[in-house]
Amino acid sequence: MKKYACAFLLAFGLGILTAYAQNWKITQSDNSIILIGEGWVKLLPGSGEYKSDEEYPGDGEDEYGEEQYVMMYNTAENLIVMIDEANQTYARGTVKDYCNALKSMQQGMDATMLQQMIADQKAMPAPKIVVSKEKGDPILGYATVKYTLESDTGFFEDKWITNDPRLNDIVSVFKEWLKFQSEVVSCSLPDASFLKGVPELSETYKEVQASGFELMSFQYDSEGTESSSEVINIEKGVVAPSEFDIPEGYTKRSFQEFLMTM
């Protein structure tokens, strides 16, 4: 159950950015990199990325698999690209193609188990989240607002969000990304109520997300698990157009074929 739910969240890359007018390179504290340009965003996973179903960390574990997957998104053309560098394969298609692949995989699941999962999710109460905010410390020279989100489920998160005019390009397209992300999540879940107990999918959380560009966050869940992220460098005009090409010699797979290998 936990593995199935996390796979949905991680597949959509909650909190990712896209931009088109300029190209940007954003480096985060886990060494992951976001490359933006040519209408695309390319996500290069770092040491904190989820990497392989076979190596999925159990409770109390923090190690990850060795496989790494590169993701690319184009909101203007409604496209998703997934790249497996280890096996030199990729999948490319529309959001509808991606969602249809997930639906086909869901149909292949044991029907009784799937219905039980849906029933469990429907019975789960939606979290109630209280939000407070105050002036935050500057990060990378950008002024921030610090948001604190606390849930009755034990979820807690601090976010430092900026609306610095120098990052207007990123802020505006980040909001465009959130709409794209919402469409992907909605069409890929087996039932509208699925994952309704996840704080990050609540309307309150989405409103905070859409308030600007997140530079840093610290999060704790009800089990005491801690996670954090921080943007440590932002560069403009350094990304070559070729970064958004499919590597030469890679074999194309359908989304369903690709997802089955993850």
N, C-alpha and C positions, 0 to 999 in steps of 0.2 A: 504493500500500500504506500509506504513512505517512498520507496524507490520509484513507483509509478507517478506519484504526485510531483516529486522533485524533477523527474525527467521533463515534464511539461514546462515547469518554471525555467529550467536551465536552457531548454531548447529555444526559448524566446528571448533569452538574454535580458531579464528585467533591468530597465534603467539605461539602455544603450542609446547612442546618438547618431544622427545623420545630418549631413550638410551638403550643399551643392555649390553655392556661389564661390567659396574659397576651399582650398584644401588645408587640412589640419592633421597634426599628429598629436595624439593625447596618450601619455604614458601614465599608468597607474602603479600603485605601490606593490602589487603582486607581479609586476613586470609585464602585465598584459598591455597591449597597445591597440588603440583605435585609430585607424587611418580613414580620413574623410576626403572625398573628392570625386569628380566625374559622375556625380549623382549617386555614389555608393558609400557605404560605410563597411569597412573590413575589420573584423575582430580577430586579433591574434592573441590566443590564450597565454596566460602567464602561469606562475606556480600555483595560483589559487583556483584555477579553473577545474571544473568537473571534466574528466577526460574519457572514461570508459565504463560501460555497464559492468563488465567483468571484474573491474577493480573498484566497484562502488564501495566507499568506506562505510563500514557498519557503525553502530552506536559507539561513541568514544574514540573512534579512529580518525586520524587526520591525514592519512596518506592517500594519494591519488594514483590513477593509472598512468602509464607512459604515453598512451596515444593522445594526440592533440588534433582537434578539429577547428578549422578556420571557417568563420561565418561571414557572409556578405549580404547586405540588404540594400534595396533600391526602392524607396517608398513611392517615387514618382512613377515608376514602371511596375510597381507591385510585384517585385521579384525577390526571391530568396536563393542564395547559393550556399551550399555546404561543401567544404573541401577536406578530404582526408589525405594529409600529406604522407602518412606512413604507407598507405596502399596506393597512392597516386590516383585517386578516384574523386569524382565530384558529382553533385546533383544540382540542377538548376531548373527553376520553374516559378510559376506564380504562387501567390498565397493559396489560391484554390487548389492547385496541384499538391501543395504541401499538406493542406488540410485533408484532402481526399486520401492521401497516403496514410495519414494517421487514422482516419476513419476505417480504412480497410484493415489496418492492423488491429484496431479495436474489435472489428467484427470477427477477427481470428481468435480473439480471447474467449475463454470459457464464459458462456452467457450468464451462468449462475453467479460466477465470481464477479463479473462486471456489474450485474444488477445489484449485488450486495454492496459493492463499492459505491455505487450511486446512492443507494439507500442510506449508507453510512454518512455520506457527504450531506444529504438532505437533512439528516437528523442533527448535524453539527450546527450549533448556533453561530451566527455571524459575529465577528469580534466587534466590540465597541472601543473605538480609539479616541483618545483625548489628545489634542494638539496644543502645544504652547510654542511661542517663538520669542526670540530676543536677538539683539545685535550680536553677530558672531565675530570672531577674530579674522583678520585678513588671511587668505590662503593664496600663495603665489602672487601676492600683491593685489588680489581681487577682494573687494568688500563682500562680506557674506551675511546672511541671516541664518541663525541657528534654530532649527526646528527640533522639538522633542515630541516623539509619538509614543504614547503608552496605551497598551491594550489590556482589557480585562482577562485576556488569555495568558498574560505573562510576557507578551512581546514588548520590547522596548527598543527604540532607535533614536539616535541623534543624527541629524543631517545638517551639513553646512552648504547652503545653496546661494549661488551668486546670480545677480542680474547686471553685472558690470557691462557698461556699453561696449567695451572692447570685445566682448564675447557675444554680441547681439546675434551674429550669424548662427552660432551654436545654440543659443537659447531658443531662437525661433524655430529651427529645424528639429530641436529636441522635442518640442511640443507636437510637431508633425509626426515624429517617430512614435510618440505615445499613442496617437490615434491608430497608427499602423499596427502597433503592438497589440492594442485592444482587439482589433479585428482578427488578428492571428489567434489570440487566446480564445476568443469567443467561438470561432469556427472549429477549433480543434478539440474542445472538451467533449466528452461523451454525453454530458448533460449540463444544462444551464446552471444547475446548482453545484456542479463539481468544483471543489476547492474553494467554496464560499467561506470556509473558515480560515483561509489564508489571509493574514493582515495585509500583505503586499498587494492583494487584488481588491481590497475595499475601496470604495469611492473616496473616503477620507484620505487614504494613503496616496491615491492617484492625484488628488488635488494638490497635495504637498509636492509630489514629484513634478507636476506641471508648473510649479511656481518659479522655476528657473533651472539653472544648470548645477547639478550636484558636484561639489568638489571633494567632499569627505563625508563618511558616515561610519557610525559604530552601532552594531545591532546585537541584541541578546534575545533569545527565544525562551519559551517556558521551561526548557530543559537546561537552561544556563549556558547554552552554546553561544559563543561569541564569534562574530565576524566583523570585518572592517574593510573599507576601501578608501583610497585617497588618490586624487590626481596629483602627480608629482612634477609633471612637466607638460606644457602646452606650446606647440610650435606651429607656426603658420607658413604656408608656402613651401613646404619641404617634401611633399609627397608626389612621386612620379605617377603619371597616368597608367603606366604599365603595372602598377601595384594591384590594379583592379581587374587584370586579365586572368583568365584561367591558365594555370601553368601548362606549358607545352608538354604533350605526351600523356596527359592525364585522361583516364577513361571515364566517360559519362555513365552514371547510373540513374535509375529512377529514384525518387525520394524514398519509396518503400524499400527498395534494395539497399539504399544507403543507410536508412534508419535501422534496418535489421542488423547491420554490422556494428552499430554503436554500443 
